[in-house]
Amino acid sequence: MFINLEDKEIKFILENNYIGYLGYVYKNRPYVIPITYYFNRENNTIICYSGEGHKVDAMRKNNAISLQVTSIDSVTNWKSVLVHGTFEELFGSIAKAYLHKFSLGIKEVIMEQEHKTVNFISDFSNKIYNDEIPTVFIMKIEEFTGKKRNTFSA
């Protein structure tokens, strides 16, 4: 049986994960790719960053994006969240502040969920290398939905 998740369950899943699947449209085709994210509960946004390339170009042209996050224990016990929102690129000191918040937030989630200490952003993400400045962006959340399946046998 599939059950709708309550808002508090959805936010819990977003807060306690850091890998999701980013959906965007490029040349009238949908793309879905894995991405590291941080849910910023304070202002109801998703913080991400990326090197320049296909997805950033696509989101600049069509800012409607989505993020899908799952928590799977088994085929009969899982939760799935889908977030819809808009891409907003950040610049300068604001981008640096958000990247710092992203880094601290991900480190905290990893420590809590995996009981591992990470010291640098490169320990959990491969987008920062050389002196390249990443594109920092947020997803302004417009709506989210979630489903779960819990089937327990006696």
Residue frames relative to the residue before (quaternion, step in Angstrom):
aa qw qx qy qz dx dy dz
M 1.0000 0.0000 0.0000 0.0000 0.00 0.00 0.00
F 0.2729 -0.7538 0.5808 0.1417 3.58 -0.97 0.92
I 0.0911 -0.7986 0.5949 -0.0013 3.55 -0.88 1.02
N 0.4779 -0.6501 0.5062 0.3046 3.58 -1.05 0.76
L 0.3986 -0.6940 0.5470 0.2455 3.55 -1.07 0.78
E 0.4357 -0.6513 0.5497 0.2896 3.55 -1.16 0.61
D 0.6867 -0.4952 0.3384 0.4107 3.59 -1.22 0.48
K 0.6645 0.5068 -0.3182 0.4476 3.61 0.89 -0.84
E 0.6321 0.5122 -0.3318 0.4775 3.62 1.10 -0.64
I 0.6258 0.5381 -0.3252 0.4616 3.57 1.02 -0.83
K 0.6848 0.4769 -0.2866 0.4705 3.58 0.85 -0.96
F 0.6069 0.5487 -0.3494 0.4567 3.59 1.06 -0.69
I 0.6624 0.4938 -0.3046 0.4739 3.59 0.91 -0.90
L 0.6590 0.5034 -0.3114 0.4641 3.60 0.91 -0.87
E 0.6870 0.4978 -0.2779 0.4506 3.59 0.96 -0.86
N 0.7730 0.3863 -0.1798 0.4701 3.57 1.02 -0.74
N 0.6599 0.3900 -0.3186 0.5576 3.55 1.23 0.54
Y 0.1598 -0.7993 0.5696 0.1058 3.56 -1.24 0.28
I 0.6618 0.3951 -0.3140 0.5544 3.57 1.30 0.16
G 0.0768 0.7799 -0.6160 0.0800 3.53 -0.88 1.01
Y 0.4474 -0.6567 0.5301 0.2960 3.55 -1.32 -0.08
L 0.2507 -0.7881 0.5543 0.0939 3.53 -0.49 1.30
G 0.1334 -0.7833 0.6042 0.0601 3.56 -0.88 0.99
Y 0.1161 0.7707 -0.6174 0.1070 3.56 -0.97 0.92
V 0.3757 -0.7176 0.5427 0.2224 3.56 -1.28 0.30
Y 0.0178 0.7765 -0.6289 0.0363 3.55 -0.98 0.92
K 0.8353 -0.0672 -0.0153 0.5455 3.56 -0.72 1.13
N 0.6917 -0.5260 0.2464 0.4291 3.55 0.88 1.11
R 0.6165 0.4966 -0.3694 0.4866 3.59 1.17 0.54
P 0.3941 -0.7146 0.5172 0.2581 3.60 -0.93 0.80
Y 0.1035 -0.7564 0.6438 0.0516 3.53 -1.17 0.75
V 0.0480 -0.7623 0.6451 0.0218 3.55 -1.13 0.73
I 0.0567 0.8114 -0.5742 0.0930 3.55 -0.67 1.15
P 0.5143 -0.6167 0.4751 0.3597 3.61 -1.11 0.52
I 0.0231 0.7929 -0.6069 0.0491 3.56 -1.08 0.75
T 0.4096 -0.6539 0.5734 0.2756 3.53 -1.22 0.58
Y 0.0114 0.8082 -0.5864 0.0538 3.58 -0.86 0.97
Y 0.1667 -0.7387 0.6344 0.1552 3.52 -1.37 0.17
F 0.3071 -0.7408 0.5709 0.1758 3.57 -0.84 1.02
N 0.1736 -0.7813 0.5967 0.0582 3.56 -0.61 1.21
R 0.2563 -0.8175 0.5012 0.1220 3.54 0.02 1.34
E 0.5657 0.6391 -0.3726 0.3644 3.60 1.10 -0.72
N 0.8225 0.1172 -0.0545 0.5539 3.57 0.89 -0.89
N 0.4895 -0.7155 0.4019 0.2949 3.58 1.25 0.54
T 0.5025 0.6081 -0.4540 0.4142 3.56 0.81 1.09
I 0.3469 -0.6596 0.6171 0.2526 3.50 -1.38 0.25
I 0.1896 -0.7803 0.5875 0.1004 3.60 -0.80 1.01
C 0.0562 0.7806 -0.6179 0.0758 3.57 -0.96 0.97
Y 0.0667 -0.7653 0.6286 0.1217 3.53 -1.32 0.00
S 0.0554 -0.7955 0.6033 -0.0106 3.53 -1.24 0.49
G 0.5024 -0.5708 0.5325 0.3717 3.52 -1.30 0.26
E 0.6306 -0.5071 0.4093 0.4215 3.55 -1.26 0.30
G 0.3955 0.7201 -0.5123 0.2502 3.56 -1.06 0.64
H 0.8613 -0.1957 0.1415 0.4470 3.47 -1.41 -0.40
K 0.7408 0.4305 -0.2667 0.4414 3.60 0.59 -1.08
V 0.6453 0.5047 -0.3320 0.4676 3.59 0.97 -0.78
D 0.6292 0.5219 -0.3317 0.4708 3.60 0.96 -0.82
A 0.6654 0.5140 -0.3008 0.4500 3.57 0.93 -0.94
M 0.6983 0.4732 -0.2821 0.4570 3.59 0.88 -0.91
R 0.5957 0.5473 -0.3628 0.4625 3.58 1.15 -0.51
K 0.6944 0.4688 -0.2665 0.4764 3.58 1.09 -0.73
N 0.7757 0.0672 -0.0170 0.6273 3.58 1.08 -0.78
N 0.1968 -0.8542 0.4733 0.0877 3.57 -0.13 1.28
A 0.4793 0.6340 -0.4615 0.3941 3.63 1.22 0.18
I 0.0929 0.8043 -0.5756 0.1149 3.58 -0.58 1.19
S 0.1800 -0.7610 0.6096 0.1295 3.53 -1.34 0.22
L 0.1566 -0.7520 0.6308 0.1096 3.54 -1.31 0.34
Q 0.1107 -0.7806 0.6139 0.0395 3.55 -0.88 0.99
V 0.0266 -0.7889 0.6129 -0.0350 3.57 -0.87 1.03
T 0.0738 -0.8076 0.5843 0.0302 3.58 -0.93 0.87
S 0.1533 -0.7145 0.6728 0.1153 3.48 -1.36 0.46
I 0.0057 0.8394 -0.5388 0.0711 3.58 -0.29 1.27
D 0.1606 -0.7666 0.6166 0.0794 3.53 -0.82 1.07
S 0.7663 -0.1471 0.1227 0.6133 3.56 1.06 -0.82
V 0.7196 -0.4356 0.3185 0.4370 3.56 -1.31 0.08
T 0.7569 0.3452 -0.1933 0.5203 3.59 1.15 -0.53
N 0.7385 0.3089 -0.2037 0.5637 3.59 1.26 0.14
W 0.3575 0.7211 -0.5115 0.3010 3.57 -0.08 1.32
K 0.1861 -0.7352 0.6383 0.1321 3.53 -1.40 0.29
S 0.0589 -0.7977 0.6001 -0.0068 3.54 -1.03 0.85
V 0.1226 -0.7874 0.6035 0.0280 3.55 -0.97 0.98
L 0.0863 -0.7684 0.6323 0.0475 3.55 -1.07 0.82
V 0.1191 -0.7936 0.5965 0.0146 3.54 -0.76 1.15
H 0.1284 -0.7641 0.6280 0.0726 3.59 -0.97 0.89
G 0.2154 0.7826 -0.5635 0.1536 3.55 -1.01 0.80
T 0.4960 -0.6415 0.4959 0.3107 3.51 -1.31 -0.35
F 0.4871 -0.6537 0.5191 0.2570 3.51 -1.19 0.80
E 0.0616 0.7665 -0.6385 0.0316 3.55 -1.03 0.85
E 0.2983 -0.7659 0.5487 0.1527 3.57 -0.60 1.19
L 0.2317 -0.7712 0.5812 0.1174 3.55 -1.06 0.84
F 0.1697 -0.8047 0.5659 0.0584 3.56 -1.12 0.68
G 0.8539 0.2463 -0.1424 0.4359 3.53 -1.37 0.31
S 0.8413 -0.1504 0.1237 0.5043 3.55 -1.06 -0.81
I 0.5960 0.5500 -0.3698 0.4534 3.61 1.11 -0.56
A 0.6436 0.5119 -0.3176 0.4722 3.59 0.97 -0.86
K 0.6566 0.5070 -0.3143 0.4615 3.61 0.93 -0.85
A 0.6471 0.5152 -0.3182 0.4632 3.60 0.96 -0.83
Y 0.6753 0.4795 -0.2942 0.4770 3.60 0.95 -0.85
L 0.6261 0.5200 -0.3411 0.4704 3.61 1.02 -0.73
H 0.6281 0.5219 -0.3266 0.4758 3.59 1.05 -0.73
K 0.6445 0.5086 -0.3076 0.4810 3.60 0.95 -0.90
F 0.6110 0.5500 -0.3238 0.4683 3.59 1.04 -0.88
S 0.6922 0.4963 -0.2769 0.4448 3.57 0.76 -1.09
L 0.6791 0.4794 -0.2908 0.4738 3.59 0.85 -0.95
G 0.6606 0.5264 -0.3030 0.4412 3.57 0.98 -0.87
I 0.6623 0.4943 -0.3037 0.4742 3.58 0.93 -0.90
K 0.6238 0.5408 -0.3406 0.4499 3.59 0.95 -0.84
E 0.6603 0.5130 -0.3004 0.4589 3.58 0.97 -0.88
V 0.6530 0.5038 -0.3144 0.4700 3.60 0.95 -0.86
I 0.6555 0.5084 -0.3157 0.4605 3.60 0.93 -0.88
M 0.6428 0.5186 -0.3219 0.4629 3.58 0.96 -0.85
E 0.6927 0.4866 -0.2699 0.4589 3.57 0.91 -0.96
Q 0.7675 0.3966 -0.1995 0.4625 3.60 0.81 -1.00
E 0.8107 0.2732 -0.1103 0.5060 3.57 0.92 -0.92
H 0.3335 -0.7726 0.4728 0.2612 3.57 1.33 -0.13
K 0.4883 0.6124 -0.4447 0.4344 3.54 1.05 0.95
T 0.2987 -0.7202 0.5929 0.2014 3.52 -1.16 0.63
V 0.0656 -0.7673 0.6372 0.0300 3.55 -0.89 0.97
N 0.3052 -0.7951 0.5058 0.1376 3.54 -0.90 0.95
F 0.8019 0.1932 -0.0709 0.5610 3.54 1.07 -0.72
I 0.6205 -0.5499 0.4088 0.3814 3.54 -1.19 0.56
S 0.6222 0.5557 -0.3400 0.4341 3.61 1.10 -0.65
D 0.5534 0.6097 -0.3952 0.4073 3.61 1.23 -0.27
F 0.8043 0.2204 -0.1205 0.5385 3.61 1.13 -0.50
S 0.7708 0.2196 -0.1592 0.5765 3.58 1.23 0.08
N 0.3091 -0.7955 0.4991 0.1500 3.57 -0.91 0.87
K 0.4851 0.7140 -0.4117 0.2922 3.61 1.18 0.15
I 0.6887 0.4245 -0.3035 0.5033 3.61 1.14 -0.31
Y 0.2467 0.7356 -0.5931 0.2150 3.52 -0.58 1.19
N 0.7880 0.1954 -0.2285 0.5373 3.53 -1.21 0.62
D 0.6670 -0.4613 0.3576 0.4632 3.57 -0.94 -0.84
E 0.3260 0.7678 -0.4934 0.2463 3.56 1.24 0.36
I 0.2988 -0.7341 0.5829 0.1792 3.55 -0.89 0.96
P 0.3572 -0.7593 0.4964 0.2225 3.61 -0.62 1.06
T 0.4752 -0.5979 0.5496 0.3385 3.51 -1.34 0.27
V 0.1549 -0.7786 0.6052 0.0591 3.55 -0.60 1.19
F 0.0775 0.8054 -0.5827 0.0756 3.56 -0.88 0.94
I 0.2612 -0.7291 0.6055 0.1832 3.48 -1.33 0.33
M 0.2944 -0.6608 0.6459 0.2437 3.48 -1.36 0.34
K 0.2488 -0.7314 0.6170 0.1499 3.54 -0.70 1.10
I 0.3309 -0.7811 0.4990 0.1771 3.55 -0.43 1.24
E 0.1988 -0.7705 0.5987 0.0918 3.54 -0.89 1.05
E 0.7762 -0.1491 0.1096 0.6027 3.56 1.06 -0.79
F 0.0625 -0.7713 0.6279 0.0835 3.52 -1.29 0.35
T 0.1154 -0.7620 0.6351 0.0522 3.49 -1.27 0.59
G 0.0364 -0.8087 0.5864 0.0279 3.55 -1.21 0.33
K 0.1423 -0.7589 0.6313 0.0730 3.50 -1.27 0.59
K 0.0632 -0.7731 0.6260 0.0802 3.50 -1.27 0.40
R 0.1650 -0.7397 0.6410 0.1213 3.49 -1.31 0.43
N 0.0480 0.7664 -0.6365 0.0714 3.49 -0.78 1.09
T 0.0701 0.7824 -0.6129 0.0849 3.55 -0.46 1.18
F 0.0356 -0.8011 0.5970 -0.0224 3.53 -0.51 1.20
S 0.2181 -0.7754 0.5766 0.1371 3.56 -0.85 0.90
A 0.4775 -0.6898 0.4733 0.2688 3.55 -1.08 0.76
